């Protein structure tokens, strides 16, 4: 089996432009997304949600908690948050008060964001891209050689 070394580069996500007190709906979505991504990619959370049977439940809970917190920071009342997110007011209150694991984690992520300490690093595999570039270069070289051979054959054919 051909074992190729796959290099990785770290891609750091910058959250410094995310408003912690959103005003417009666009800003609420930005904060919500930052809270979801920032929470999901935290090392401690990745370990928690790694179980396939719990992944969907975790992601759903984190998304609801993040949406609730982003809307609360924009000044929305619990009733409006519940209506927009399609959850009961009790569920929204539990997330916002940190009574759920998802609510607790999202609040921690929000605090990190607020302090400018929210950083996530995503490993990106580049080995395959490098390999593809090498193959493209090799194909181009072979195409050039093929053209040269064709030209030589045409010259030979013309001289006969």
mmCIF file of the C-alpha atoms, coordinates in Angstrom:
data_MODEL
# 
_entry.id   MODEL 
# 
loop_
_atom_site.group_PDB 
_atom_site.id 
_atom_site.type_symbol 
_atom_site.label_atom_id 
_atom_site.label_alt_id 
_atom_site.label_comp_id 
_atom_site.label_asym_id 
_atom_site.label_entity_id 
_atom_site.label_seq_id 
_atom_site.pdbx_PDB_ins_code 
_atom_site.Cartn_x 
_atom_site.Cartn_y 
_atom_site.Cartn_z 
_atom_site.occupancy 
_atom_site.B_iso_or_equiv 
_atom_site.pdbx_formal_charge 
_atom_site.auth_seq_id 
_atom_site.auth_comp_id 
_atom_site.auth_asym_id 
_atom_site.auth_atom_id 
_atom_site.pdbx_PDB_model_num 
ATOM 1   C CA . UNK A 1 1   ? 0.000   0.000  0.000   1.00 0.00 ? 1   UNK A CA 1 
ATOM 2   C CA . UNK A 1 2   ? 1.301   3.430  -0.968  1.00 0.00 ? 2   UNK A CA 1 
ATOM 3   C CA . UNK A 1 3   ? 1.711   5.536  2.159   1.00 0.00 ? 3   UNK A CA 1 
ATOM 4   C CA . UNK A 1 4   ? 1.923   9.224  1.386   1.00 0.00 ? 4   UNK A CA 1 
ATOM 5   C CA . UNK A 1 5   ? 2.739   11.745 4.004   1.00 0.00 ? 5   UNK A CA 1 
ATOM 6   C CA . UNK A 1 6   ? -0.060  14.249 4.246   1.00 0.00 ? 6   UNK A CA 1 
ATOM 7   C CA . UNK A 1 7   ? 1.075   17.626 5.492   1.00 0.00 ? 7   UNK A CA 1 
ATOM 8   C CA . UNK A 1 8   ? -1.263  19.863 7.401   1.00 0.00 ? 8   UNK A CA 1 
ATOM 9   C CA . UNK A 1 9   ? -1.491  23.576 7.851   1.00 0.00 ? 9   UNK A CA 1 
ATOM 10  C CA . UNK A 1 10  ? -3.376  25.230 10.642  1.00 0.00 ? 10  UNK A CA 1 
ATOM 11  C CA . UNK A 1 11  ? -6.087  27.660 9.673   1.00 0.00 ? 11  UNK A CA 1 
ATOM 12  C CA . UNK A 1 12  ? -6.904  30.073 12.452  1.00 0.00 ? 12  UNK A CA 1 
ATOM 13  C CA . UNK A 1 13  ? -10.383 31.570 12.496  1.00 0.00 ? 13  UNK A CA 1 
ATOM 14  C CA . UNK A 1 14  ? -10.468 35.239 13.462  1.00 0.00 ? 14  UNK A CA 1 
ATOM 15  C CA . UNK A 1 15  ? -13.457 36.213 15.592  1.00 0.00 ? 15  UNK A CA 1 
ATOM 16  C CA . UNK A 1 16  ? -12.328 39.750 16.431  1.00 0.00 ? 16  UNK A CA 1 
ATOM 17  C CA . UNK A 1 17  ? -14.940 41.347 14.152  1.00 0.00 ? 17  UNK A CA 1 
ATOM 18  C CA . UNK A 1 18  ? -17.894 39.535 15.745  1.00 0.00 ? 18  UNK A CA 1 
ATOM 19  C CA . UNK A 1 19  ? -20.131 41.894 17.755  1.00 0.00 ? 19  UNK A CA 1 
ATOM 20  C CA . UNK A 1 20  ? -20.752 40.730 21.335  1.00 0.00 ? 20  UNK A CA 1 
ATOM 21  C CA . UNK A 1 21  ? -23.783 43.033 21.579  1.00 0.00 ? 21  UNK A CA 1 
ATOM 22  C CA . UNK A 1 22  ? -25.524 42.601 18.220  1.00 0.00 ? 22  UNK A CA 1 
ATOM 23  C CA . UNK A 1 23  ? -28.032 45.137 17.003  1.00 0.00 ? 23  UNK A CA 1 
ATOM 24  C CA . UNK A 1 24  ? -29.049 44.050 13.505  1.00 0.00 ? 24  UNK A CA 1 
ATOM 25  C CA . UNK A 1 25  ? -30.254 40.600 12.478  1.00 0.00 ? 25  UNK A CA 1 
ATOM 26  C CA . UNK A 1 26  ? -27.065 40.130 10.429  1.00 0.00 ? 26  UNK A CA 1 
ATOM 27  C CA . UNK A 1 27  ? -24.979 40.712 13.567  1.00 0.00 ? 27  UNK A CA 1 
ATOM 28  C CA . UNK A 1 28  ? -27.140 38.261 15.527  1.00 0.00 ? 28  UNK A CA 1 
ATOM 29  C CA . UNK A 1 29  ? -26.463 35.594 12.864  1.00 0.00 ? 29  UNK A CA 1 
ATOM 30  C CA . UNK A 1 30  ? -22.728 36.370 12.963  1.00 0.00 ? 30  UNK A CA 1 
ATOM 31  C CA . UNK A 1 31  ? -22.633 36.014 16.749  1.00 0.00 ? 31  UNK A CA 1 
ATOM 32  C CA . UNK A 1 32  ? -24.765 32.874 16.603  1.00 0.00 ? 32  UNK A CA 1 
ATOM 33  C CA . UNK A 1 33  ? -22.467 31.269 14.035  1.00 0.00 ? 33  UNK A CA 1 
ATOM 34  C CA . UNK A 1 34  ? -19.334 32.281 15.949  1.00 0.00 ? 34  UNK A CA 1 
ATOM 35  C CA . UNK A 1 35  ? -20.767 30.732 19.105  1.00 0.00 ? 35  UNK A CA 1 
ATOM 36  C CA . UNK A 1 36  ? -21.700 27.516 17.307  1.00 0.00 ? 36  UNK A CA 1 
ATOM 37  C CA . UNK A 1 37  ? -18.340 27.117 15.561  1.00 0.00 ? 37  UNK A CA 1 
ATOM 38  C CA . UNK A 1 38  ? -16.328 28.369 18.509  1.00 0.00 ? 38  UNK A CA 1 
ATOM 39  C CA . UNK A 1 39  ? -18.036 25.881 20.805  1.00 0.00 ? 39  UNK A CA 1 
ATOM 40  C CA . UNK A 1 40  ? -18.051 22.869 18.487  1.00 0.00 ? 40  UNK A CA 1 
ATOM 41  C CA . UNK A 1 41  ? -14.349 23.165 17.696  1.00 0.00 ? 41  UNK A CA 1 
ATOM 42  C CA . UNK A 1 42  ? -13.201 23.581 21.289  1.00 0.00 ? 42  UNK A CA 1 
ATOM 43  C CA . UNK A 1 43  ? -11.053 20.609 22.231  1.00 0.00 ? 43  UNK A CA 1 
ATOM 44  C CA . UNK A 1 44  ? -13.155 19.668 25.256  1.00 0.00 ? 44  UNK A CA 1 
ATOM 45  C CA . UNK A 1 45  ? -16.361 19.762 23.227  1.00 0.00 ? 45  UNK A CA 1 
ATOM 46  C CA . UNK A 1 46  ? -14.994 17.717 20.333  1.00 0.00 ? 46  UNK A CA 1 
ATOM 47  C CA . UNK A 1 47  ? -14.286 14.924 22.817  1.00 0.00 ? 47  UNK A CA 1 
ATOM 48  C CA . UNK A 1 48  ? -17.839 15.168 24.155  1.00 0.00 ? 48  UNK A CA 1 
ATOM 49  C CA . UNK A 1 49  ? -19.583 14.977 20.780  1.00 0.00 ? 49  UNK A CA 1 
ATOM 50  C CA . UNK A 1 50  ? -17.342 12.380 19.168  1.00 0.00 ? 50  UNK A CA 1 
ATOM 51  C CA . UNK A 1 51  ? -19.880 9.624  19.833  1.00 0.00 ? 51  UNK A CA 1 
ATOM 52  C CA . UNK A 1 52  ? -21.891 9.232  16.609  1.00 0.00 ? 52  UNK A CA 1 
ATOM 53  C CA . UNK A 1 53  ? -25.152 8.515  18.425  1.00 0.00 ? 53  UNK A CA 1 
ATOM 54  C CA . UNK A 1 54  ? -24.908 11.761 20.382  1.00 0.00 ? 54  UNK A CA 1 
ATOM 55  C CA . UNK A 1 55  ? -23.526 14.023 17.669  1.00 0.00 ? 55  UNK A CA 1 
ATOM 56  C CA . UNK A 1 56  ? -26.862 15.171 16.255  1.00 0.00 ? 56  UNK A CA 1 
ATOM 57  C CA . UNK A 1 57  ? -28.305 15.824 19.702  1.00 0.00 ? 57  UNK A CA 1 
ATOM 58  C CA . UNK A 1 58  ? -25.230 17.794 20.754  1.00 0.00 ? 58  UNK A CA 1 
ATOM 59  C CA . UNK A 1 59  ? -25.095 19.895 17.627  1.00 0.00 ? 59  UNK A CA 1 
ATOM 60  C CA . UNK A 1 60  ? -28.817 20.671 17.854  1.00 0.00 ? 60  UNK A CA 1 
ATOM 61  C CA . UNK A 1 61  ? -28.546 21.666 21.528  1.00 0.00 ? 61  UNK A CA 1 
ATOM 62  C CA . UNK A 1 62  ? -25.473 23.799 20.876  1.00 0.00 ? 62  UNK A CA 1 
ATOM 63  C CA . UNK A 1 63  ? -27.182 25.514 17.943  1.00 0.00 ? 63  UNK A CA 1 
ATOM 64  C CA . UNK A 1 64  ? -30.264 26.315 20.038  1.00 0.00 ? 64  UNK A CA 1 
ATOM 65  C CA . UNK A 1 65  ? -28.159 27.548 22.967  1.00 0.00 ? 65  UNK A CA 1 
ATOM 66  C CA . UNK A 1 66  ? -26.033 29.705 20.640  1.00 0.00 ? 66  UNK A CA 1 
ATOM 67  C CA . UNK A 1 67  ? -29.103 31.121 18.916  1.00 0.00 ? 67  UNK A CA 1 
ATOM 68  C CA . UNK A 1 68  ? -30.728 31.872 22.246  1.00 0.00 ? 68  UNK A CA 1 
ATOM 69  C CA . UNK A 1 69  ? -27.669 33.621 23.661  1.00 0.00 ? 69  UNK A CA 1 
ATOM 70  C CA . UNK A 1 70  ? -27.084 35.690 20.509  1.00 0.00 ? 70  UNK A CA 1 
ATOM 71  C CA . UNK A 1 71  ? -30.691 36.863 20.590  1.00 0.00 ? 71  UNK A CA 1 
ATOM 72  C CA . UNK A 1 72  ? -30.588 37.558 24.311  1.00 0.00 ? 72  UNK A CA 1 
ATOM 73  C CA . UNK A 1 73  ? -27.504 39.734 23.796  1.00 0.00 ? 73  UNK A CA 1 
ATOM 74  C CA . UNK A 1 74  ? -29.512 41.653 21.182  1.00 0.00 ? 74  UNK A CA 1 
ATOM 75  C CA . UNK A 1 75  ? -32.186 42.299 23.806  1.00 0.00 ? 75  UNK A CA 1 
ATOM 76  C CA . UNK A 1 76  ? -34.828 39.827 22.650  1.00 0.00 ? 76  UNK A CA 1 
ATOM 77  C CA . UNK A 1 77  ? -37.269 38.595 25.316  1.00 0.00 ? 77  UNK A CA 1 
ATOM 78  C CA . UNK A 1 78  ? -37.370 34.861 26.039  1.00 0.00 ? 78  UNK A CA 1 
ATOM 79  C CA . UNK A 1 79  ? -40.795 34.525 24.410  1.00 0.00 ? 79  UNK A CA 1 
ATOM 80  C CA . UNK A 1 80  ? -39.512 35.892 21.089  1.00 0.00 ? 80  UNK A CA 1 
ATOM 81  C CA . UNK A 1 81  ? -36.363 33.741 21.254  1.00 0.00 ? 81  UNK A CA 1 
ATOM 82  C CA . UNK A 1 82  ? -38.481 30.641 21.881  1.00 0.00 ? 82  UNK A CA 1 
ATOM 83  C CA . UNK A 1 83  ? -40.758 31.481 18.990  1.00 0.00 ? 83  UNK A CA 1 
ATOM 84  C CA . UNK A 1 84  ? -37.895 32.139 16.556  1.00 0.00 ? 84  UNK A CA 1 
ATOM 85  C CA . UNK A 1 85  ? -36.011 28.993 17.531  1.00 0.00 ? 85  UNK A CA 1 
ATOM 86  C CA . UNK A 1 86  ? -39.066 26.759 17.780  1.00 0.00 ? 86  UNK A CA 1 
ATOM 87  C CA . UNK A 1 87  ? -38.398 25.684 21.352  1.00 0.00 ? 87  UNK A CA 1 
ATOM 88  C CA . UNK A 1 88  ? -40.271 26.136 24.616  1.00 0.00 ? 88  UNK A CA 1 
ATOM 89  C CA . UNK A 1 89  ? -39.572 29.118 26.834  1.00 0.00 ? 89  UNK A CA 1 
ATOM 90  C CA . UNK A 1 90  ? -38.433 26.717 29.546  1.00 0.00 ? 90  UNK A CA 1 
ATOM 91  C CA . UNK A 1 91  ? -35.828 25.192 27.224  1.00 0.00 ? 91  UNK A CA 1 
ATOM 92  C CA . UNK A 1 92  ? -34.578 28.647 26.247  1.00 0.00 ? 92  UNK A CA 1 
ATOM 93  C CA . UNK A 1 93  ? -34.367 29.748 29.898  1.00 0.00 ? 93  UNK A CA 1 
ATOM 94  C CA . UNK A 1 94  ? -32.445 26.586 30.797  1.00 0.00 ? 94  UNK A CA 1 
ATOM 95  C CA . UNK A 1 95  ? -29.913 27.236 28.034  1.00 0.00 ? 95  UNK A CA 1 
ATOM 96  C CA . UNK A 1 96  ? -29.558 30.921 28.922  1.00 0.00 ? 96  UNK A CA 1 
ATOM 97  C CA . UNK A 1 97  ? -29.108 30.195 32.623  1.00 0.00 ? 97  UNK A CA 1 
ATOM 98  C CA . UNK A 1 98  ? -26.442 27.581 31.873  1.00 0.00 ? 98  UNK A CA 1 
ATOM 99  C CA . UNK A 1 99  ? -28.557 24.782 33.342  1.00 0.00 ? 99  UNK A CA 1 
ATOM 100 C CA . UNK A 1 100 ? -27.904 22.635 30.265  1.00 0.00 ? 100 UNK A CA 1 
ATOM 101 C CA . UNK A 1 101 ? -24.461 21.448 29.189  1.00 0.00 ? 101 UNK A CA 1 
ATOM 102 C CA . UNK A 1 102 ? -24.940 23.167 25.827  1.00 0.00 ? 102 UNK A CA 1 
ATOM 103 C CA . UNK A 1 103 ? -25.967 26.419 27.508  1.00 0.00 ? 103 UNK A CA 1 
ATOM 104 C CA . UNK A 1 104 ? -22.982 26.248 29.844  1.00 0.00 ? 104 UNK A CA 1 
ATOM 105 C CA . UNK A 1 105 ? -20.532 25.601 26.999  1.00 0.00 ? 105 UNK A CA 1 
ATOM 106 C CA . UNK A 1 106 ? -21.962 28.355 24.803  1.00 0.00 ? 106 UNK A CA 1 
ATOM 107 C CA . UNK A 1 107 ? -21.778 30.844 27.694  1.00 0.00 ? 107 UNK A CA 1 
ATOM 108 C CA . UNK A 1 108 ? -18.104 29.903 28.204  1.00 0.00 ? 108 UNK A CA 1 
ATOM 109 C CA . UNK A 1 109 ? -17.485 30.415 24.490  1.00 0.00 ? 109 UNK A CA 1 
ATOM 110 C CA . UNK A 1 110 ? -19.238 33.792 24.626  1.00 0.00 ? 110 UNK A CA 1 
ATOM 111 C CA . UNK A 1 111 ? -17.020 34.860 27.541  1.00 0.00 ? 111 UNK A CA 1 
ATOM 112 C CA . UNK A 1 112 ? -13.936 33.812 25.556  1.00 0.00 ? 112 UNK A CA 1 
ATOM 113 C CA . UNK A 1 113 ? -15.195 35.809 22.564  1.00 0.00 ? 113 UNK A CA 1 
ATOM 114 C CA . UNK A 1 114 ? -15.917 38.837 24.718  1.00 0.00 ? 114 UNK A CA 1 
ATOM 115 C CA . UNK A 1 115 ? -12.390 38.754 26.171  1.00 0.00 ? 115 UNK A CA 1 
ATOM 116 C CA . UNK A 1 116 ? -10.849 38.321 22.717  1.00 0.00 ? 116 UNK A CA 1 
ATOM 117 C CA . UNK A 1 117 ? -9.590  34.855 23.613  1.00 0.00 ? 117 UNK A CA 1 
ATOM 118 C CA . UNK A 1 118 ? -11.760 32.772 21.303  1.00 0.00 ? 118 UNK A CA 1 
ATOM 119 C CA . UNK A 1 119 ? -9.446  31.076 18.840  1.00 0.00 ? 119 UNK A CA 1 
ATOM 120 C CA . UNK A 1 120 ? -9.979  27.878 16.939  1.00 0.00 ? 120 UNK A CA 1 
ATOM 121 C CA . UNK A 1 121 ? -7.438  26.225 14.749  1.00 0.00 ? 121 UNK A CA 1 
ATOM 122 C CA . UNK A 1 122 ? -8.523  23.860 12.028  1.00 0.00 ? 122 UNK A CA 1 
ATOM 123 C CA . UNK A 1 123 ? -6.028  21.442 10.515  1.00 0.00 ? 123 UNK A CA 1 
ATOM 124 C CA . UNK A 1 124 ? -6.212  21.421 6.726   1.00 0.00 ? 124 UNK A CA 1 
ATOM 125 C CA . UNK A 1 125 ? -4.680  18.610 4.739   1.00 0.00 ? 125 UNK A CA 1 
ATOM 126 C CA . UNK A 1 126 ? -2.502  19.856 1.925   1.00 0.00 ? 126 UNK A CA 1 
ATOM 127 C CA . UNK A 1 127 ? -0.665  16.690 0.966   1.00 0.00 ? 127 UNK A CA 1 
ATOM 128 C CA . UNK A 1 128 ? -3.176  15.733 -1.694  1.00 0.00 ? 128 UNK A CA 1 
ATOM 129 C CA . UNK A 1 129 ? -3.074  19.200 -3.202  1.00 0.00 ? 129 UNK A CA 1 
ATOM 130 C CA . UNK A 1 130 ? 0.715   19.072 -3.429  1.00 0.00 ? 130 UNK A CA 1 
ATOM 131 C CA . UNK A 1 131 ? 0.520   15.627 -5.009  1.00 0.00 ? 131 UNK A CA 1 
ATOM 132 C CA . UNK A 1 132 ? -2.037  16.851 -7.536  1.00 0.00 ? 132 UNK A CA 1 
ATOM 133 C CA . UNK A 1 133 ? 0.210   19.773 -8.497  1.00 0.00 ? 133 UNK A CA 1 
ATOM 134 C CA . UNK A 1 134 ? 3.112   17.370 -9.052  1.00 0.00 ? 134 UNK A CA 1 
ATOM 135 C CA . UNK A 1 135 ? 0.914   15.179 -11.239 1.00 0.00 ? 135 UNK A CA 1 
ATOM 136 C CA . UNK A 1 136 ? -0.312  18.168 -13.265 1.00 0.00 ? 136 UNK A CA 1 
ATOM 137 C CA . UNK A 1 137 ? 3.270   19.235 -13.853 1.00 0.00 ? 137 UNK A CA 1 
ATOM 138 C CA . UNK A 1 138 ? 4.241   15.717 -14.917 1.00 0.00 ? 138 UNK A CA 1 
ATOM 139 C CA . UNK A 1 139 ? 1.272   15.521 -17.325 1.00 0.00 ? 139 UNK A CA 1 
ATOM 140 C CA . UNK A 1 140 ? 2.283   18.835 -18.847 1.00 0.00 ? 140 UNK A CA 1 
ATOM 141 C CA . UNK A 1 141 ? 5.861   17.587 -19.312 1.00 0.00 ? 141 UNK A CA 1 
ATOM 142 C CA . UNK A 1 142 ? 4.616   14.396 -20.973 1.00 0.00 ? 142 UNK A CA 1 
ATOM 143 C CA . UNK A 1 143 ? 2.301   16.381 -23.262 1.00 0.00 ? 143 UNK A CA 1 
ATOM 144 C CA . UNK A 1 144 ? 5.277   18.504 -24.349 1.00 0.00 ? 144 UNK A CA 1 
ATOM 145 C CA . UNK A 1 145 ? 7.316   15.378 -25.079 1.00 0.00 ? 145 UNK A CA 1 
ATOM 146 C CA . UNK A 1 146 ? 4.425   13.901 -27.052 1.00 0.00 ? 146 UNK A CA 1 
ATOM 147 C CA . UNK A 1 147 ? 4.203   17.096 -29.160 1.00 0.00 ? 147 UNK A CA 1 
ATOM 148 C CA . UNK A 1 148 ? 7.955   16.933 -29.842 1.00 0.00 ? 148 UNK A CA 1 
ATOM 149 C CA . UNK A 1 149 ? 7.694   13.303 -30.936 1.00 0.00 ? 149 UNK A CA 1 
ATOM 150 C CA . UNK A 1 150 ? 4.730   14.110 -33.215 1.00 0.00 ? 150 UNK A CA 1 
ATOM 151 C CA . UNK A 1 151 ? 6.691   16.989 -34.754 1.00 0.00 ? 151 UNK A CA 1 
ATOM 152 C CA . UNK A 1 152 ? 9.662   14.696 -35.363 1.00 0.00 ? 152 UNK A CA 1 
ATOM 153 C CA . UNK A 1 153 ? 7.409   12.044 -36.935 1.00 0.00 ? 153 UNK A CA 1 
ATOM 154 C CA . UNK A 1 154 ? 5.821   14.671 -39.213 1.00 0.00 ? 154 UNK A CA 1 
ATOM 155 C CA . UNK A 1 155 ? 9.277   15.831 -40.356 1.00 0.00 ? 155 UNK A CA 1 
ATOM 156 C CA . UNK A 1 156 ? 10.291  12.250 -41.048 1.00 0.00 ? 156 UNK A CA 1 
ATOM 157 C CA . UNK A 1 157 ? 7.062   11.601 -42.965 1.00 0.00 ? 157 UNK A CA 1 
ATOM 158 C CA . UNK A 1 158 ? 7.570   14.774 -45.040 1.00 0.00 ? 158 UNK A CA 1 
ATOM 159 C CA . UNK A 1 159 ? 11.092  13.781 -45.967 1.00 0.00 ? 159 UNK A CA 1 
ATOM 160 C CA . UNK A 1 160 ? 10.029  10.390 -47.292 1.00 0.00 ? 160 UNK A CA 1 
# 
